[in-house]
Amino acid sequence: MEVMIVSSSDEVAQVAADILRDMLLHKPACVLGLATGSTPIALYGELVHRYQQGEISLREVQTFNLDEYLGLQPKSRLSYRRFMSEHLFAHTDIEADNIHFPECAAEQDPRTVGPGYEWAISNAGGIDLQVLGIGANGHIGFNEPSSSLGSRTRVKALAPRTLQDNSKLLRDDETQPEMAITMGIGTIMDARRILLLATGEHKAAAVAGAVEGAISAMHPASVLQAHQRVRVIVDEAAASQLQLREYYQWVRRKNDSIASQHGGSADDDPWFHKTVEDLD
Ligand code: GLP
């Protein structure tokens, strides 16, 4: 796990956008796993800006979002498809057919969505880079505490803490969805590279549990410690409960000095080197 502590939430977005840009340059037809929530909004804004500057293109990219609410009215303001369209997709050159959500059609049994989504991810070649936020209770996607660490895409009932956190975003005439379809923890762990983003003091305990706590289903993000290529990008506030804060910064300076001596482009960065799965 590489922990990158930066000074502000804006810098979290910049550093994450640099990594996504490098991914897009390294593999223009890459498969991205994307997250919703307030945390990645600034990242998506930055990607739109870079697209408008001609720095990146999403023309060949396929995307798979982590999750979608269940039981929403079509075109609901709360839907994650709409969120992604507003913050990213509608402002770029991504092809509509390349955008995927674990959505349930009107008459469909929601329990059949997960296997189809898993198939689609696998058919696309697997996720090259997964962007994650983290819930205050340590959830990733909607994998709430106690989710199996090997879980796959499925229906999940939301935890009380999540319902409470998300209800703050509701308007008076809106009802909080209580269920969602989410990629499983096993699905997320299959991604070749993972970026976990967190900003603000209200995420500090969740980040500390993810990075330095025991691996446990009670804190789903902690499983990322067992992944080969995770970068955790946090601002100072979200890093404030990390015990090894100074060590992570020292490690980063050391790694940067190697990069400056031996080449700092995406092709020189081990993060982008072929993984064993790429060789299949
Ligand atoms: C939701 C999403 C998660 C997200 C989390 C944190 O529950 N399903 O993917 O990481 O919220 O959201 P925020 O970034 O708004 O704190």
Residues whose N, C-alpha, C, O or C-beta is under 5 A from the ligand:
A	BS01	GLP	A35 T36 G37 S38 T39 G133 I134 G135 G141 F142
